Amino acid sequence: MDVKEAIAARYSCRAYKPDDVDDALIRDCLQCALLAPSACNKQPWKFYVVKGGKKAEIAKHTQLFGANGFTDSAPALIVVTAKPSLVDKAADKIKDQDFSANDLGFAVGHLCLRATELGLGTCIIGWLQANKIAKLLPLTAGEKVRLIVSIGYPADQPRPKKRRSEDEKIVFGERS
Ligand SMILES: Cc1cc2nc3c(=O)[nH]c(=O)nc-3n(C[C@H](O)[C@H](O)[C@H](O)COP(=O)(O)O)c2cc1C
């Protein structure tokens, strides 16, 4: 599978088989996440792999208002935190940018594409109760829970991609 094939094959997997995913496979995906680019190479991310009872507790904190019930079926959740650097904070203030959020997006993208290549399903989860999840993990000062990625062997099927048209989303400027 090349990169373009992985991009086409990745989808948000919302049903998982009960089979465990070997830690070595999850580590492989996370090693790809760690190779992502980041502003000033600050690498603001950290990844907490949770399984078993802790995973069940964290899953509940993604299910506010009936959302994300599928997290119960995932054998593992990867909690992604960010600790914005001083550069990030300056950029946020001076340039109205959110560098650490951008960085996390790249890293999680790498993770999900490598998982796809390995035959694993993933779903990025942003609907979560960050403060409650933070209390269950050994976070360091300044670290904030930003995203979760569920990971496991898919028990559903990829859906056709629903995307807005290229005409709406891609603009080529003057070339003269
Ligand atoms: C930052 C972010 C947060 C998301 N949060 C959730 C979520 O809480 N629950 C969920 O089921 N999907 C979530 N998604 C998945 C999107 O709904 C999904 O990527 C989008 O509908 C496109 O579908 P696809 O991933 O299957 O191509 C999130 C995706 C991103 C990038």
The ligand as a Tripos MOL2 file, in Angstrom:
@<TRIPOS>MOLECULE
LIG
   31    33     1     0     0
SMALL
NO_CHARGES

@<TRIPOS>ATOM
      1 C1        -10.3350   16.7660   15.1090 C.3       1 LIG1
      2 C2        -11.3400   15.6680   14.8120 C.ar      1 LIG1
      3 C3        -12.2660   15.3160   15.7800 C.ar      1 LIG1
      4 C4        -13.1740   14.2740   15.5300 C.ar      1 LIG1
      5 N1        -14.0270   13.8790   16.5330 N.ar      1 LIG1
      6 C5        -14.8270   12.8140   16.3260 C.ar      1 LIG1
      7 C6        -15.6360   12.3080   17.3960 C.ar      1 LIG1
      8 O1        -15.6150   12.8010   18.5320 O.2       1 LIG1
      9 N2        -16.4060   11.2160   17.1350 N.ar      1 LIG1
     10 C7        -16.4450   10.6090   15.8920 C.ar      1 LIG1
     11 O2        -17.1660    9.6190   15.7370 O.2       1 LIG1
     12 N3        -15.6920   11.0790   14.8600 N.ar      1 LIG1
     13 C8        -14.8830   12.1460   15.0620 C.ar      1 LIG1
     14 N4        -14.0650   12.5860   14.0450 N.ar      1 LIG1
     15 C9        -14.0930   11.8860   12.7440 C.3       1 LIG1
     16 C10       -14.8130   12.7100   11.6570 C.3       1 LIG1
     17 O3        -16.1800   12.7080   11.9060 O.3       1 LIG1
     18 C11       -14.4800   12.0710   10.2920 C.3       1 LIG1
     19 O4        -13.1010   12.1640   10.0580 O.3       1 LIG1
     20 C12       -15.2300   12.7380    9.1310 C.3       1 LIG1
     21 O5        -16.6130   12.5790    9.2700 O.3       1 LIG1
     22 C13       -14.8130   12.1520    7.7740 C.3       1 LIG1
     23 O6        -15.0160   10.7640    7.7310 O.3       1 LIG1
     24 P1        -13.8380    9.7290    7.4750 P.3       1 LIG1
     25 O7        -12.8180    9.9180    8.5760 O.co2     1 LIG1
     26 O8        -14.4880    8.3650    7.5540 O.co2     1 LIG1
     27 O9        -13.2220    9.9940    6.1420 O.co2     1 LIG1
     28 C14       -13.1550   13.6060   14.2660 C.ar      1 LIG1
     29 C15       -12.2180   13.9730   13.3080 C.ar      1 LIG1
     30 C16       -11.3100   14.9680   13.5680 C.ar      1 LIG1
     31 C17       -10.2630   15.3050   12.5200 C.3       1 LIG1
@<TRIPOS>BOND
     1     1     2 1
     2     2     3 ar
     3     2    30 ar
     4     3     4 ar
     5     4     5 ar
     6     4    28 ar
     7     5     6 ar
     8     6     7 ar
     9     6    13 1
    10     7     8 2
    11     7     9 ar
    12     9    10 ar
    13    10    11 2
    14    10    12 ar
    15    12    13 ar
    16    13    14 ar
    17    14    15 1
    18    14    28 ar
    19    15    16 1
    20    16    17 1
    21    16    18 1
    22    18    19 1
    23    18    20 1
    24    20    21 1
    25    20    22 1
    26    22    23 1
    27    23    24 1
    28    24    25 2
    29    24    26 1
    30    24    27 1
    31    28    29 ar
    32    29    30 ar
    33    30    31 1
@<TRIPOS>SUBSTRUCTURE
     1 LIG1         1 GROUP 0 **** ****
